[in-house]
Amino acid sequence: MRLELKPLSPHLGLEVVGVDLSRPIDEPTRDAILDAWIRAGVLLFRGAGTSDEVHMRLSAVFGEMEPAATADMNRPDNPYLMTLAYDPEDRAPRFAQHYELDGIVRAGWLGWHWDQSFMPTIVRGAVLCMKEPSPEMGETGFIDAVAAYDRLSPEQKARIEGLEVVYEFNPDMASGQFGFPPEIRAYRPADAPPRSEKTYDFPPCVHPLVITQRETGRKVLKLSPMHARYILGLEKAESDALLNELAGVLCDDRYAYFHSWGRDDMIVWDNWRVIHSAKGVPLHCRRRAERTTIMGDYKVGRYLDPELDRDRKVKRIVD
């Protein structure tokens, strides 16, 4: 196969053209795809996700897959394919919490984050395939945290070297996260089913603010605003100020790529290097996607409580 690579934006991402995913991928093509992924952080295969076999075949290029532990979101016939959907006709939706931003109430809005920052083990990436795009909105955003680190001043780089952030799971997108729009508001329909109080076994965990990309030696501003709480060892005021400052550099839409989905588009992103977000869809719009998760562990996260084993089994969720 002969690959053609087209930039998705001036800042990150490549569209891959010329790969026939309907048949097995030979080793040179696999290596070329992986090399492009390491260089670009995000790859788009436009309109290529025409079957489950194609989705699984592409996912296997990037590593071993793992089922989402939220079993009710996994396909009954294939636990590696997780369904992410919103249907305005669904009277008992799995997620009934919506958010209002810029005068639009949205289902499926997510602020900037990398997946599972509230756990010490971090999945390698994901492959998202859009089976039914929303007729309005629904874009997914991506920002390169390698480029964000490069945008820091020498003084900022020296300031954060060796610092660590404490993360704790927080399902409320409107609770004042660093780098999130301050005007966002939670919205719950009057006819929504009663809220069930879920409990999660996610004790606070710790990740470094700076990591090094193994394949290239480039440094990454490893901040996930969604679940970040404070910088270990700093007073609250100093910690809040620094996290706000860093989130301002990282979560800058001028350096983002926002993908407007077409049917059967597939995007794979590097969860160790790229943060992502979802603009959500208006409440009258349907949207359905399927996702595989690429297993991984970058080995530098830990629980805040030193008595807890970082490899203990817990129920993962997708954030």
Phi, psi and omega per residue, in radians:
M1 nan 2.566 3.138
R2 -1.997 2.020 -3.086
L3 -1.473 2.478 2.907
E4 -2.085 2.282 -3.089
L5 -2.011 2.177 -3.129
K6 -2.068 2.277 3.114
P7 -1.068 2.393 3.054
L8 -1.443 -0.528 -3.128
S9 -2.789 2.985 3.080
P10 -1.195 -0.186 -2.939
H11 -1.959 -0.568 3.135
L12 -2.909 2.846 2.970
G13 1.589 2.555 3.070
L14 -2.380 2.461 2.927
E15 -1.592 2.287 -3.131
V16 -1.751 2.143 -3.131
V17 -2.122 2.510 3.027
G18 1.709 0.169 3.101
V19 -1.787 2.157 3.076
D20 -1.572 1.717 -3.087
L21 -1.456 0.031 3.107
S22 -1.402 -0.144 3.111
R23 -2.313 2.869 -3.085
P24 -0.936 2.564 -3.114
I25 -1.655 2.150 -3.133
D26 -1.311 2.889 -3.028
E27 -1.091 -0.765 3.101
P28 -1.052 -0.672 3.116
T29 -1.187 -0.745 3.085
R30 -1.004 -0.806 -3.130
D31 -1.107 -0.657 3.133
A32 -1.173 -0.683 3.103
I33 -1.135 -0.793 3.130
L34 -1.086 -0.722 3.127
D35 -1.088 -0.727 3.111
A36 -1.120 -0.657 -3.138
W37 -1.138 -0.761 3.126
I38 -1.118 -0.679 -3.122
R39 -1.257 -0.672 -2.932
A40 -1.864 -0.396 3.107
G41 1.466 -0.561 -3.116
V42 -2.417 2.297 3.059
L43 -2.150 2.408 3.081
L44 -1.963 2.279 2.994
F45 -2.010 1.677 -2.952
R46 -1.288 2.160 3.077
G47 1.137 0.318 -2.997
A48 -1.626 -0.260 -3.019
G49 -1.453 1.077 -2.992
T50 -1.483 -0.104 3.134
S51 -2.757 2.851 3.041
D52 -1.053 -0.679 -3.102
E53 -1.084 -0.709 3.109
V54 -1.115 -0.789 -3.136
H55 -1.049 -0.812 -3.134
M56 -1.186 -0.678 -3.124
R57 -1.110 -0.776 3.115
L58 -1.141 -0.742 -3.113
S59 -1.042 -0.666 -3.103
A60 -1.147 -0.335 3.084
V61 -1.082 -0.578 -2.968
F62 -1.686 -0.130 3.108
G63 2.521 -3.042 3.140
E64 -1.334 2.397 3.129
M65 -1.531 2.704 3.016
E66 -2.283 2.513 3.077
P67 -1.211 2.564 2.968
A68 -1.183 2.391 -3.096
A69 -1.291 -0.268 3.027
T70 -1.351 1.461 -2.945
A71 -1.059 -0.497 -3.120
D72 -1.243 -0.204 3.085
M73 -1.691 -0.170 -3.135
N74 -1.476 2.586 3.084
R75 -1.118 2.312 -3.133
P76 -1.021 -0.551 -3.090
D77 -1.602 -0.113 -3.129
N78 -2.769 1.736 -3.052
P79 -1.181 -0.195 3.128
Y80 -1.465 -0.216 3.114
L81 -1.812 1.968 -3.116
M82 -1.772 2.306 -3.134
T83 -1.625 2.233 3.062
L84 -2.067 1.888 -2.982
A85 -2.469 2.656 2.947
Y86 -2.310 2.279 3.130
D87 -2.327 2.038 -3.118
P88 -1.098 -0.298 3.127
E89 -1.515 -0.122 -3.112
D90 -1.305 2.040 -3.097
R91 -1.486 -0.202 3.114
A92 -2.342 1.132 -3.083
P93 -1.201 2.649 3.110
R94 -1.189 -0.646 3.118
F95 -2.061 1.949 -3.104
A96 -1.861 0.009 3.137
Q97 -1.582 2.124 3.124
H98 -2.028 3.029 -3.103
Y99 -2.396 2.524 3.110
E100 -1.864 2.224 -3.137
L101 -2.582 2.349 -3.124
D102 0.966 0.609 3.092
G103 1.356 0.121 -3.114
I104 -2.080 2.191 3.015
V105 -1.429 2.262 -2.978
R106 -2.216 2.479 2.921
A107 -1.671 2.448 3.035
G108 1.384 0.348 3.098
W109 -1.306 2.338 3.055
L110 -2.381 2.346 3.064
G111 -1.400 3.126 -3.049
W112 -1.128 2.362 -3.111
H113 -2.951 2.862 2.766
W114 -1.953 2.594 -2.968
D115 -1.157 2.399 2.983
Q116 1.112 0.631 3.070
S117 -1.146 -0.318 3.138
F118 -1.478 0.202 3.070
M119 -2.236 2.692 -3.128
P120 -1.317 -0.425 3.118
T121 -1.764 2.243 -2.967
I122 -2.027 2.145 3.142
V123 -1.059 2.651 -3.031
R124 -1.281 -0.650 -3.097
G125 3.123 -2.928 -3.121
A126 -2.702 2.693 3.038
V127 -2.125 2.007 -3.094
L128 -1.861 2.246 3.132
C129 -2.068 2.199 -3.092
M130 -1.590 1.876 -3.127
K131 -1.492 -0.622 3.106
E132 -2.440 1.681 -3.125
P133 -1.243 2.640 3.072
S134 -1.228 2.480 3.069
P135 -1.222 -0.266 3.104
E136 -2.370 2.434 3.063
M137 0.970 -2.525 3.108
G138 1.502 0.175 -3.107
E139 -1.176 2.613 3.006
T140 -1.955 2.314 -3.095
G141 -1.840 2.623 3.122
F142 -2.405 2.428 3.072
I143 -2.321 2.396 -3.119
D144 -1.516 2.028 -3.117
A145 -1.408 -0.215 2.952
V146 -1.208 -0.845 3.114
A147 -1.129 -0.592 3.112
A148 -1.122 -0.723 3.082
Y149 -1.062 -0.720 -3.137
D150 -1.132 -0.424 3.123
R151 -1.363 -0.264 3.114
L152 -1.182 2.632 3.057
S153 -1.297 2.802 3.062
P154 -0.978 -0.622 3.134
E155 -1.174 -0.720 3.117
Q156 -1.140 -0.718 3.129
K157 -1.074 -0.759 3.129
A158 -1.159 -0.624 -3.098
R159 -1.134 -0.667 -2.997
I160 -1.678 -0.159 -3.134
E161 -1.049 2.184 3.130
G162 1.521 -0.123 3.121
L163 -1.390 2.705 -3.132
E164 -2.255 2.596 -3.140
V165 -1.944 2.413 3.041
V166 -1.633 2.250 3.135
Y167 -2.019 2.520 3.052
E168 -2.537 2.383 -3.061
F169 -1.011 2.310 3.136
N170 -2.521 1.858 -3.089
P171 -1.368 -0.097 -3.087
D172 -1.603 1.920 -3.105
M173 -1.294 -0.166 -3.051
A174 -1.991 0.576 -3.085
S175 -1.847 0.354 3.024
G176 1.531 0.607 3.128
Q177 -1.120 2.591 3.106
F178 -1.098 2.282 3.093
G179 1.432 -0.035 3.091
F180 -1.526 2.705 3.104
P181 -1.058 2.179 -3.105
P182 -1.149 -0.342 -3.076
E183 -1.566 0.023 -3.111
I184 -1.188 2.474 -3.115
R185 -2.303 2.460 3.057
A186 -1.280 2.527 3.137
Y187 -2.427 2.217 3.105
R188 -2.236 2.114 -3.104
P189 -1.010 2.556 -3.118
A190 -1.079 -0.515 -3.104
D191 -1.683 0.229 3.129
A192 -1.175 2.563 3.098
P193 -1.105 2.722 -3.134
P194 -0.935 2.447 -3.135
R195 -1.225 2.264 3.072
S196 -1.632 2.289 -3.123
E197 -1.443 1.835 -3.130
K198 -1.583 2.595 3.042
T199 -2.002 2.498 -3.098
Y200 -2.229 2.441 -3.141
D201 -1.651 1.196 -3.115
F202 -2.192 1.419 3.079
P203 -1.114 2.759 3.132
P204 -0.955 2.475 3.096
C205 -2.309 2.957 -2.973
V206 -2.243 2.361 3.045
H207 -2.347 2.597 3.096
P208 -1.206 2.661 3.083
L209 -1.341 -0.400 3.137
V210 -2.297 2.254 2.991
I211 -2.182 2.958 3.122
T212 -1.987 2.246 3.077
Q213 -1.155 2.104 -2.979
R214 -1.044 -0.711 -3.004
E215 -1.318 -0.418 -3.001
T216 -2.172 -0.309 -3.050
G217 1.408 0.038 3.112
R218 -1.295 2.552 3.136
K219 -1.579 2.594 -3.051
V220 -2.125 2.298 2.988
L221 -1.376 1.643 -2.939
K222 -1.578 1.239 3.124
L223 -2.096 2.265 3.058
S224 -1.997 1.763 -2.994
P225 -1.073 -0.506 -2.994
M226 -1.024 -0.758 -3.041
H227 -2.029 0.127 3.131
A228 -1.192 2.396 -3.124
R229 -2.002 -0.911 -3.117
Y230 -2.852 2.866 3.074
I231 -1.585 2.207 -3.070
L232 -1.061 2.248 3.052
G233 1.581 -0.068 3.116
L234 -1.852 2.617 2.995
E235 -1.126 2.684 -3.026
K236 -0.962 -0.817 -3.081
A237 -1.076 -0.765 3.141
E238 -1.184 -0.720 3.118
S239 -1.095 -0.837 -3.136
D240 -1.054 -0.743 -3.124
A241 -1.098 -0.759 -3.107
L242 -1.219 -0.723 3.123
L243 -1.140 -0.680 3.063
N244 -1.100 -0.714 3.127
E245 -1.108 -0.807 -3.123
L246 -1.209 -0.689 3.096
A247 -1.109 -0.581 3.093
G248 -1.107 -0.615 3.088
V249 -1.313 -0.791 -3.051
L250 -1.226 -0.867 -2.990
C251 -1.599 0.936 -3.102
D252 -1.818 1.898 -3.057
D253 -1.045 -0.319 3.118
R254 -1.133 -0.384 -3.116
Y255 -1.873 0.217 -3.086
A256 -1.680 2.714 2.892
Y257 -1.937 2.137 3.091
F258 -1.883 2.058 -3.075
H259 -1.602 2.176 2.979
S260 -1.568 1.981 -2.926
W261 -1.330 2.408 2.879
G262 -1.852 2.850 3.134
R263 -1.064 2.331 3.097
D264 1.214 0.211 2.956
D265 -1.105 2.473 3.019
M266 -2.183 2.313 3.066
I267 -2.189 2.345 3.036
V268 -2.038 2.318 3.123
W269 -2.230 2.681 -3.132
D270 -1.564 1.852 -3.054
N271 -1.272 -0.226 3.088
W272 -1.500 -0.175 -2.986
R273 -2.312 -0.358 -3.022
V274 -2.083 2.332 2.939
I275 -1.673 2.697 -3.130
H276 -2.439 2.889 -3.138
S277 -2.613 2.908 3.107
A278 -2.311 2.212 -3.128
K279 -1.313 -0.246 3.135
G280 1.367 3.070 -3.121
V281 -2.258 2.614 3.037
P282 -1.022 2.663 -2.978
L283 -1.148 -0.232 3.135
H284 -1.643 0.062 -3.050
C285 -1.882 2.389 3.029
R286 -1.511 2.641 3.073
R287 -2.753 2.398 3.106
R288 -2.513 2.249 3.095
A289 -2.328 2.818 3.038
E290 -2.239 2.553 -3.012
R291 -2.393 2.446 2.884
T292 -1.863 2.677 3.138
T293 -2.037 2.272 -3.119
I294 -1.636 2.129 -3.085
M295 -1.134 2.624 3.074
G296 3.107 2.906 3.073
D297 -2.754 2.032 -3.070
Y298 -1.519 0.017 2.869
K299 1.239 0.224 -3.137
V300 -2.057 0.001 3.049
G301 -1.541 2.789 3.110
R302 -2.738 2.843 2.998
Y303 -1.323 2.573 3.065
L304 -1.100 -0.664 3.082
D305 -1.374 1.961 -3.074
P306 -1.149 -0.237 3.127
E307 -1.373 -0.241 -3.086
L308 -1.551 2.354 3.113
D309 -1.369 2.148 -3.111
R310 -1.113 -0.364 -3.118
D311 -1.681 0.147 -3.140
R312 -1.100 2.629 -3.097
K313 -1.410 2.200 3.054
V314 -2.374 2.875 3.132
K315 -1.449 1.970 3.103
R316 -1.297 2.679 2.936
I317 -2.323 2.894 3.092
V318 -1.745 2.227 3.097
D319 -1.924 nan nan
